[in-house]
């Protein structure tokens, strides 16, 4: 029996959606974060308070642009970030002020 190896080529570069500032309508932004991520309201608020925060991680460009538009409509300052060949931070990277690198917090759901 012969083994076959297939190379998968992906033209789509994943994007992160990074929340930079809440703006004047904090509750609207937290509700939008909840709708986009599927997190509870409490976790969405915790994520939105610790800025900058990665709201969506490794999504296609169209989804990232739609999420950025929804967050901006809610009054937030945010943007899509192209992810290319970076390592994902571990829990050891999430230090407090002055401790370790400044890595946005990540919440997983599922």
C-alpha positions, 0 to 999 in steps of 0.5 A: 500500500502506498501512502499519499501526501496532499499539500493544502494551500490556503489563500485566505489569511486569518484575521483577529478582531481587536477591541481597542476602546469601548467608547461612550456606549459601553453597554452596547459594545458589551452586548455586541461582543456577547453576540459576536463571541457567544460568551455570557454577558459577564464574560463579555464585560470582563473581556471588553474591560481589559483592553486591548482585547482580541474579540475574534481569533483567526476568522476570515476577512469577511467575518472580521470586517463584519464584526468590526463594522458591528463594534464600530456601530455600537461605538467602539474603536477596533480593527481587524489584524492580519495574523501571519505566522505568529504563535498563540500566547499561553496563559503564562504570557498574560501577566499584569501591568509591568509583567511579561509581554502585553498580550491581549486576553483571550477567552475561549468558548465551547 
